[in-house]
Amino acid sequence: MYDLIIIGAGPAGITAAVYAARKRMSLLVITKDIGGQAALSGDIENYTGYQFITGPDLAAKFEEHMRKFEIALKENEEVIELKKIEDKVWVKTNKSAYETNITGIFAAGDVTDVPEKQIITAAGEGAKAALSAFRYLSQHQFTT
Ligand SMILES: Cc1cc2nc3c(=O)[nH]c(=O)nc-3n(C[C@H](O)[C@H](O)[C@H](O)COP(=O)(O)OP(=O)(O)OC[C@H]3O[C@@H](n4cnc5c(N)ncnc54)[C@H](O)[C@@H]3O)c2cc1C
């Protein structure tokens, strides 16, 4: 069981995973791929800190950062259903089902519908999601 299940490993999901791991939360990342749309971008010229980087290179940097932490990762797996049974949340995929140990679920990824959403915005959303999950769990049952 996990405190947090993150669906997707684009810039948002990976950033959420890094922030959650730094807060010592037990987490699982389930994703169809690593890098998301960022891995498909050709030339990126607007990500702070990099005057120029290709999408695949930036996605590789994101992945390298995430893999510095011991994070459970299910790759090439697609979430097909979210189910709440009593106080548990089940995340069903095309291969298995996983459980969080709390009521409610936090998701990071392209859940916001922002026109022309950018990588830096997505990463910020991921950070916000992980920090709000941490605050919630700290106020309820989570202890480090
Ligand atoms: C061609 C192109 C060029 C771009 N150029 C730029 C640029 O130059 N600069 C810039 O800042 N932005 C650019 N963008 C936009 C940028 O790539 C996105 O804003 C960013 O990737 C969004 O990140 P995200 O993590 O929110 O979502 P995504 O990158 O869409 O990641 C979503 C993740 O969720 C996973 N996922 C989705 N559904 C499921 C499911 N059911 N089960 C499991 N996993 C799932 C996906 O596999 C993926 O890993 C470009 C986008 C494209 C397509």
Ligand as a Chemical Component Dictionary entry (heavy atoms), coordinates in Angstrom:
data_LIG
# 
_chem_comp.id                   LIG 
_chem_comp.type                 NON-POLYMER 
_chem_comp.pdbx_formal_charge   0 
_chem_comp.three_letter_code    LIG 
# 
loop_
_chem_comp_atom.comp_id 
_chem_comp_atom.atom_id 
_chem_comp_atom.alt_atom_id 
_chem_comp_atom.type_symbol 
_chem_comp_atom.charge 
_chem_comp_atom.model_Cartn_x 
_chem_comp_atom.model_Cartn_y 
_chem_comp_atom.model_Cartn_z 
_chem_comp_atom.pdbx_ordinal 
LIG C1  C1  C 0 5.333  18.670 -30.125 1  
LIG C2  C2  C 0 5.319  19.369 -28.776 2  
LIG C3  C3  C 0 6.225  20.400 -28.562 3  
LIG C4  C4  C 0 6.218  21.091 -27.354 4  
LIG N1  N1  N 0 7.138  22.084 -27.136 5  
LIG C5  C5  C 0 7.217  22.672 -25.929 6  
LIG C6  C6  C 0 8.255  23.616 -25.634 7  
LIG O1  O1  O 0 9.087  23.956 -26.488 8  
LIG N2  N2  N 0 8.276  24.182 -24.395 9  
LIG C7  C7  C 0 7.378  23.847 -23.430 10 
LIG O2  O2  O 0 7.494  24.355 -22.314 11 
LIG N3  N3  N 0 6.388  22.942 -23.665 12 
LIG C8  C8  C 0 6.293  22.339 -24.878 13 
LIG N4  N4  N 0 5.300  21.422 -25.119 14 
LIG C9  C9  C 0 4.292  21.178 -24.079 15 
LIG C10 C10 C 0 4.826  20.252 -22.961 16 
LIG O3  O3  O 0 5.428  19.105 -23.523 17 
LIG C11 C11 C 0 3.660  19.883 -22.036 18 
LIG O4  O4  O 0 3.123  21.072 -21.479 19 
LIG C12 C12 C 0 4.113  18.980 -20.861 20 
LIG O5  O5  O 0 4.724  17.819 -21.331 21 
LIG C13 C13 C 0 2.906  18.645 -20.004 22 
LIG O6  O6  O 0 3.371  17.837 -18.945 23 
LIG P1  P1  P 0 2.398  16.900 -18.089 24 
LIG O7  O7  O 0 3.261  16.081 -17.199 25 
LIG O8  O8  O 0 1.335  17.742 -17.485 26 
LIG O9  O9  O 0 1.629  15.986 -19.164 27 
LIG P2  P2  P 0 2.196  14.980 -20.265 28 
LIG O10 O10 O 0 3.538  15.396 -20.766 29 
LIG O11 O11 O 0 1.080  14.825 -21.227 30 
LIG O12 O12 O 0 2.398  13.624 -19.457 31 
LIG C14 C14 C 0 1.293  12.824 -19.102 32 
LIG C15 C15 C 0 1.843  11.486 -18.581 33 
LIG O13 O13 O 0 0.743  10.700 -18.134 34 
LIG C16 C16 C 0 0.809  9.408  -18.720 35 
LIG N5  N5  N 0 -0.566 8.921  -18.804 36 
LIG C17 C17 C 0 -1.629 9.515  -19.388 37 
LIG N6  N6  N 0 -2.735 8.761  -19.229 38 
LIG C18 C18 C 0 -2.354 7.672  -18.507 39 
LIG C19 C19 C 0 -3.033 6.513  -18.007 40 
LIG N7  N7  N 0 -4.351 6.336  -18.190 41 
LIG N8  N8  N 0 -2.323 5.587  -17.332 42 
LIG C20 C20 C 0 -0.990 5.750  -17.114 43 
LIG N9  N9  N 0 -0.286 6.832  -17.562 44 
LIG C21 C21 C 0 -0.969 7.768  -18.237 45 
LIG C22 C22 C 0 1.496  9.632  -20.059 46 
LIG O14 O14 O 0 2.054  8.419  -20.534 47 
LIG C23 C23 C 0 2.565  10.650 -19.646 48 
LIG O15 O15 O 0 3.679  10.002 -19.065 49 
LIG C24 C24 C 0 5.284  20.722 -26.326 50 
LIG C25 C25 C 0 4.373  19.686 -26.568 51 
LIG C26 C26 C 0 4.393  19.006 -27.755 52 
LIG C27 C27 C 0 3.414  17.873 -27.976 53 
# 
loop_
_chem_comp_bond.comp_id 
_chem_comp_bond.atom_id_1 
_chem_comp_bond.atom_id_2 
_chem_comp_bond.value_order 
_chem_comp_bond.pdbx_ordinal 
LIG C1  C2  SING 1  
LIG C2  C3  SING 2  
LIG C2  C26 DOUB 3  
LIG C3  C4  DOUB 4  
LIG C4  N1  SING 5  
LIG C4  C24 SING 6  
LIG N1  C5  DOUB 7  
LIG C5  C6  SING 8  
LIG C5  C8  SING 9  
LIG C6  O1  DOUB 10 
LIG C6  N2  SING 11 
LIG N2  C7  SING 12 
LIG C7  O2  DOUB 13 
LIG C7  N3  SING 14 
LIG N3  C8  DOUB 15 
LIG C8  N4  SING 16 
LIG N4  C9  SING 17 
LIG N4  C24 SING 18 
LIG C9  C10 SING 19 
LIG C10 O3  SING 20 
LIG C10 C11 SING 21 
LIG C11 O4  SING 22 
LIG C11 C12 SING 23 
LIG C12 O5  SING 24 
LIG C12 C13 SING 25 
LIG C13 O6  SING 26 
LIG O6  P1  SING 27 
LIG P1  O7  DOUB 28 
LIG P1  O8  SING 29 
LIG P1  O9  SING 30 
LIG O9  P2  SING 31 
LIG P2  O10 DOUB 32 
LIG P2  O11 SING 33 
LIG P2  O12 SING 34 
LIG O12 C14 SING 35 
LIG C14 C15 SING 36 
LIG C15 O13 SING 37 
LIG C15 C23 SING 38 
LIG O13 C16 SING 39 
LIG C16 N5  SING 40 
LIG C16 C22 SING 41 
LIG N5  C17 SING 42 
LIG N5  C21 SING 43 
LIG C17 N6  DOUB 44 
LIG N6  C18 SING 45 
LIG C18 C19 SING 46 
LIG C18 C21 DOUB 47 
LIG C19 N7  SING 48 
LIG C19 N8  DOUB 49 
LIG N8  C20 SING 50 
LIG C20 N9  DOUB 51 
LIG N9  C21 SING 52 
LIG C22 O14 SING 53 
LIG C22 C23 SING 54 
LIG C23 O15 SING 55 
LIG C24 C25 DOUB 56 
LIG C25 C26 SING 57 
LIG C26 C27 SING 58 
# 
